[in-house]
Amino acid sequence: MTPWRVAWCLVPLGLALAAQDRSTLSILALAAVQALYAASWDLAGGVCGQPTLGHALPLGTGAYTTALVAGWGLAPPPVAVAVGALAGGLIATLQGTLVARLQRVSVALVTLATAECAHEISRMVRFLWRGGITVGGDSGVPAFVYPPGEAAAARLAAAALAAGLIGLLWIAHSGPGLAMRLVRADERLAAASGIDVARVRTLAFTIAGTTAGLAGGLLAFLIGRASPMMLALGSSLFAMAIAGVGGLGSIIGPAAVAYAAAAVFQMLDIPGTVRLPVYAVMLIAAGLAPSVAAALGVARRGRAGK
């Protein structure tokens, strides 16, 4: 892990410490959480090569768990976020176990199905809240606004992003990360080398899901609500599209692109109905980029040979 990568991890924290405008601080806080979420997808989808289309499941699970634990008075907000992260890791472990021995197309389909099931269930389930009222459904579950104040929220989110990125980078370049990369490159060679492919894939889902659950818990506190939209396909497509554009398996690239994209979306107040086509275009561009690069390389070699 090179120093410049560590330095980039601290850039959002520096921006959060330098900013003074309340609107800018709110934008930076949400951008940091979205960057952490995109980086978490990249560990499973980029480093390990498991193209999950259901990464919204641990994100939403972390958000709902955090909101419920704090709202029911079971734990203070910091502990509730930690519980949400653990819940995200647990549900991602179950998700990863389902797809550990499947081909990549099947991984995308099964993870999509699990997340969409959770999305529909979240729209139907109701929870008993304080005062005898019920919450849930399409309106979601209310959450404390924590920490109070835009500056504290932006700095907390940026600190979580820095810590999360450094942790993900360390994992990606450690022994487990190298095993994940080998599984992505050639699972047969990995198995022949003594690597338990299914276990490595499940581990990638677990770590990525725990990080996504942390992002979900922070997101619930920042916007004051855990919403079914966090479990929707758009959330998964955002992470996948951003990772494709930022560079699969780099961790830093997806985080940087997500941070910038999330900030722009908020500043321009782009609605969700417009964002989905943008994600689709980004996915198409990421998918076509290798073919275009190869074609340009052939053309250059052809001109050089004349």
C-alpha positions as CSV (number, residue, x, y, z in Angstrom):
1,M,0.0,0.0,0.0
2,T,1.8,3.1,-1.3
3,P,1.9,6.4,0.6
4,W,0.0,8.3,-2.1
5,R,-2.9,6.0,-1.7
6,V,-3.0,6.6,2.1
7,A,-2.7,10.3,1.4
8,W,-5.8,10.2,-0.9
9,C,-7.8,8.4,1.8
10,L,-7.3,11.5,4.0
11,V,-8.3,14.1,1.3
12,P,-12.0,13.9,2.1
13,L,-11.2,14.4,5.8
14,G,-9.1,17.5,4.9
15,L,-12.0,18.9,2.9
16,A,-14.5,18.3,5.7
17,L,-12.2,20.0,8.2
18,A,-11.7,23.0,5.8
19,A,-15.3,23.5,4.7
20,Q,-17.4,26.0,6.7
21,D,-20.7,26.3,4.7
22,R,-23.5,24.1,6.1
23,S,-24.7,23.1,2.6
24,T,-21.2,22.1,1.5
25,L,-20.7,20.1,4.7
26,S,-23.9,18.2,4.1
27,I,-22.9,17.4,0.6
28,L,-19.4,16.2,1.7
29,A,-20.9,14.0,4.4
30,L,-23.2,12.1,2.0
31,A,-20.5,12.0,-0.7
32,A,-18.1,10.3,1.8
33,V,-20.7,7.7,2.7
34,Q,-21.4,6.9,-0.9
35,A,-17.6,6.6,-1.6
36,L,-17.3,4.1,1.2
37,Y,-20.2,2.1,-0.2
38,A,-18.7,2.0,-3.7
39,A,-15.3,1.0,-2.4
40,S,-16.9,-1.9,-0.5
41,W,-18.5,-3.2,-3.7
42,D,-15.2,-3.1,-5.4
43,L,-13.7,-5.6,-2.9
44,A,-16.2,-8.2,-3.9
45,G,-16.9,-7.2,-7.5
46,G,-13.5,-5.9,-8.5
47,V,-10.8,-7.6,-6.4
48,C,-12.6,-11.0,-6.1
49,G,-14.5,-10.8,-9.4
50,Q,-18.0,-11.4,-8.0
51,P,-20.3,-9.1,-9.9
52,T,-23.0,-8.7,-7.3
53,L,-26.1,-6.8,-8.3
54,G,-27.5,-7.0,-4.8
55,H,-25.0,-5.0,-2.8
56,A,-27.9,-2.8,-1.7
57,L,-28.9,-5.6,0.6
58,P,-26.1,-5.1,3.2
59,L,-26.4,-1.3,2.7
60,G,-30.1,-1.3,3.5
61,T,-29.7,-4.0,6.2
62,G,-27.1,-1.8,8.0
63,A,-29.4,1.3,7.7
64,Y,-32.5,-0.4,9.0
65,T,-30.7,-2.2,11.8
66,T,-29.0,1.0,12.9
67,A,-32.2,3.0,12.8
68,L,-34.2,0.4,14.8
69,V,-31.5,-0.3,17.4
70,A,-31.1,3.5,18.1
71,G,-34.8,4.3,17.8
72,W,-35.9,1.6,20.2
73,G,-33.3,2.8,22.7
74,L,-31.3,-0.4,22.7
75,A,-27.9,1.3,22.2
76,P,-26.5,4.8,21.7
77,P,-25.9,5.9,18.0
78,P,-22.2,4.9,17.8
79,V,-23.0,1.4,19.0
80,A,-26.0,1.2,16.7
81,V,-23.8,2.0,13.7
82,A,-21.5,-0.8,14.8
83,V,-24.4,-3.2,15.1
84,G,-25.6,-2.1,11.7
85,A,-22.2,-2.9,10.2
86,L,-22.3,-6.4,11.8
87,A,-25.8,-7.0,10.4
88,G,-24.6,-5.9,6.9
89,G,-21.7,-8.4,7.2
90,L,-24.0,-11.2,8.4
91,I,-26.6,-10.8,5.6
92,A,-23.7,-10.5,3.0
93,T,-22.2,-13.7,4.4
94,L,-25.5,-15.5,3.7
95,Q,-25.7,-13.9,0.3
96,G,-22.1,-14.9,-0.5
97,T,-22.7,-18.4,0.7
98,L,-25.5,-18.8,-1.8
99,V,-23.4,-17.7,-4.7
100,A,-19.9,-19.0,-3.7
101,R,-20.0,-21.9,-6.2
102,L,-21.9,-20.2,-9.0
103,Q,-20.7,-18.7,-12.3
104,R,-20.5,-14.9,-12.6
105,V,-23.8,-14.5,-14.5
106,S,-25.6,-16.6,-11.8
107,V,-23.9,-14.5,-9.1
108,A,-25.4,-11.3,-10.6
109,L,-28.9,-12.8,-10.9
110,V,-29.0,-14.4,-7.5
111,T,-27.7,-11.4,-5.6
112,L,-30.2,-9.2,-7.6
113,A,-33.0,-11.5,-6.5
114,T,-32.1,-11.4,-2.8
115,A,-31.8,-7.7,-2.8
116,E,-35.1,-7.2,-4.6
117,C,-36.9,-9.6,-2.2
118,A,-35.6,-7.5,0.7
119,H,-36.7,-4.3,-1.0
120,E,-40.2,-5.5,-1.4
121,I,-40.3,-6.9,2.1
122,S,-39.2,-3.6,3.5
123,R,-42.1,-1.9,1.8
124,M,-44.6,-4.2,3.5
125,V,-43.2,-4.6,7.0
126,R,-44.3,-2.3,9.8
127,F,-42.5,-1.7,13.2
128,L,-44.0,-0.5,16.5
129,W,-42.4,2.8,17.4
130,R,-42.4,5.0,20.5
131,G,-45.8,6.3,21.5
132,G,-47.6,3.2,20.1
133,I,-47.3,4.4,16.5
134,T,-46.2,2.2,13.6
135,V,-43.5,3.0,11.1
136,G,-42.2,1.4,8.0
137,G,-43.5,0.7,4.6
138,D,-42.6,3.1,1.8
139,S,-41.9,5.9,4.2
140,G,-39.2,3.8,5.9
141,V,-38.0,4.0,9.5
142,P,-37.0,7.3,11.2
143,A,-33.5,7.6,12.6
144,F,-31.8,10.0,14.9
145,V,-29.8,12.7,13.2
146,Y,-26.3,11.9,14.4
147,P,-24.0,13.6,15.1
148,P,-25.8,16.9,15.6
149,G,-24.4,19.6,13.3
150,E,-23.3,19.5,9.7
151,A,-19.6,19.9,10.6
152,A,-19.5,17.0,13.0
153,A,-21.4,14.8,10.6
154,A,-19.1,15.6,7.6
155,R,-16.0,14.9,9.7
156,L,-17.4,11.6,11.1
157,A,-18.3,10.4,7.6
158,A,-14.9,11.5,6.2
159,A,-13.1,9.7,9.1
160,A,-15.1,6.6,8.5
161,L,-14.3,6.8,4.8
162,A,-10.5,7.2,5.5
163,A,-10.5,4.3,7.9
164,G,-12.6,2.1,5.6
165,L,-10.5,2.8,2.6
166,I,-7.2,2.1,4.4
167,G,-8.6,-1.1,5.8
168,L,-9.9,-2.3,2.4
169,L,-6.6,-1.4,0.7
170,W,-4.7,-3.4,3.3
171,I,-7.0,-6.4,2.8
172,A,-6.8,-6.1,-1.0
173,H,-2.9,-6.2,-0.9
174,S,-2.6,-8.8,1.9
175,G,-2.7,-12.6,1.7
176,P,-6.5,-12.8,1.5
177,G,-6.6,-10.1,-1.1
178,L,-4.0,-11.9,-3.3
179,A,-6.1,-15.0,-3.0
180,M,-9.2,-13.0,-4.1
181,R,-7.3,-11.7,-7.1
182,L,-6.2,-15.2,-8.1
183,V,-9.7,-16.5,-7.8
184,R,-10.9,-13.7,-10.0
185,A,-8.2,-14.3,-12.6
186,D,-8.4,-18.1,-12.7
187,E,-10.5,-20.1,-10.2
188,R,-9.2,-23.4,-11.4
189,L,-5.6,-22.3,-10.9
190,A,-6.5,-21.0,-7.5
191,A,-8.1,-24.3,-6.5
192,A,-5.1,-26.2,-7.8
193,S,-2.9,-24.0,-5.7
194,G,-4.8,-25.1,-2.6
195,I,-7.1,-22.1,-2.2
196,D,-10.6,-22.8,-1.0
197,V,-12.4,-20.7,-3.7
198,A,-15.8,-20.8,-2.1
199,R,-14.4,-19.7,1.2
200,V,-12.4,-16.8,-0.4
201,R,-15.5,-15.6,-2.2
202,T,-17.6,-15.7,0.9
203,L,-15.0,-13.8,2.8
204,A,-15.0,-11.1,0.2
205,F,-18.8,-10.8,0.5
206,T,-18.5,-10.7,4.3
207,I,-15.9,-7.9,4.4
208,A,-17.6,-5.9,1.6
209,G,-21.0,-6.4,3.3
210,T,-19.7,-5.2,6.7
211,T,-18.3,-2.1,5.1
212,A,-21.5,-1.5,3.2
213,G,-23.5,-2.0,6.5
214,L,-21.3,0.7,8.1
215,A,-22.1,3.0,5.2
216,G,-25.8,2.2,5.5
217,G,-25.9,3.0,9.2
218,L,-24.1,6.3,8.7
219,L,-26.4,7.1,5.8
220,A,-29.5,6.5,7.9
221,F,-28.3,8.9,10.5
222,L,-27.2,11.6,8.0
223,I,-30.6,11.7,6.2
224,G,-32.7,10.8,9.3
225,R,-34.3,7.7,7.9
226,A,-33.8,4.2,6.7
227,S,-35.7,3.9,3.4
228,P,-36.7,1.0,1.1
229,M,-34.9,2.9,-1.7
230,M,-31.6,2.0,0.0
231,L,-32.5,-1.6,-0.9
232,A,-33.5,-0.8,-4.5
233,L,-31.7,-1.8,-7.7
234,G,-30.5,1.8,-8.2
235,S,-28.3,1.6,-5.1
236,S,-26.6,-1.6,-6.5
237,L,-26.3,-0.1,-9.9
238,F,-24.6,3.0,-8.5
239,A,-21.9,1.0,-6.9
240,M,-21.3,-1.3,-9.9
241,A,-21.3,1.5,-12.4
242,I,-18.9,3.7,-10.3
243,A,-16.5,0.8,-9.8
244,G,-16.5,0.0,-13.6
245,V,-15.6,3.6,-14.4
246,G,-13.2,4.1,-11.5
247,G,-11.2,0.9,-12.2
248,L,-12.2,-2.5,-10.9
249,G,-10.1,-3.8,-8.1
250,S,-8.3,-0.5,-7.3
251,I,-10.5,0.5,-4.3
252,I,-9.3,4.1,-4.5
253,G,-10.6,4.7,-8.1
254,P,-14.2,3.7,-7.4
255,A,-14.1,5.7,-4.1
256,A,-12.8,8.8,-5.9
257,V,-15.4,8.6,-8.7
258,A,-18.2,7.9,-6.2
259,Y,-17.2,10.8,-4.0
260,A,-17.2,13.2,-7.0
261,A,-20.3,11.8,-8.6
262,A,-22.3,11.9,-5.4
263,A,-21.3,15.5,-4.7
264,V,-22.3,16.5,-8.2
265,F,-25.7,14.7,-8.0
266,Q,-26.5,16.5,-4.8
267,M,-25.3,19.9,-6.0
268,L,-27.4,19.7,-9.1
269,D,-30.3,18.0,-7.3
270,I,-30.5,15.3,-9.9
271,P,-33.6,13.0,-9.2
272,G,-33.4,9.2,-9.1
273,T,-35.3,8.8,-12.3
274,V,-32.4,10.6,-14.1
275,R,-29.6,8.9,-12.2
276,L,-30.6,5.4,-13.3
277,P,-30.0,6.2,-17.0
278,V,-26.7,7.8,-16.0
279,Y,-25.7,4.6,-14.2
280,A,-26.7,2.6,-17.3
281,V,-24.5,4.8,-19.6
282,M,-21.6,4.4,-17.2
283,L,-22.0,0.6,-17.2
284,I,-22.1,0.6,-21.0
285,A,-19.0,2.8,-21.2
286,A,-17.1,0.6,-18.7
287,G,-18.1,-2.5,-20.7
288,L,-17.1,-1.1,-24.0
289,A,-13.8,0.5,-22.8
290,P,-11.7,-2.6,-23.2
291,S,-12.9,-3.3,-26.7
292,V,-12.4,0.3,-27.8
293,A,-8.9,0.3,-26.3
294,A,-8.1,-2.9,-28.1
295,A,-9.4,-1.5,-31.4
296,L,-7.3,1.7,-31.0
297,G,-4.2,-0.5,-30.2
298,V,-4.7,-2.5,-33.4
299,A,-5.2,0.7,-35.4
300,R,-2.0,2.2,-33.9
301,R,0.0,-0.9,-34.7
302,G,-1.4,-0.9,-38.2
303,R,-0.3,2.7,-38.8
304,A,3.1,2.0,-37.3
305,G,3.6,-1.0,-39.7
306,K,3.0,1.1,-42.8
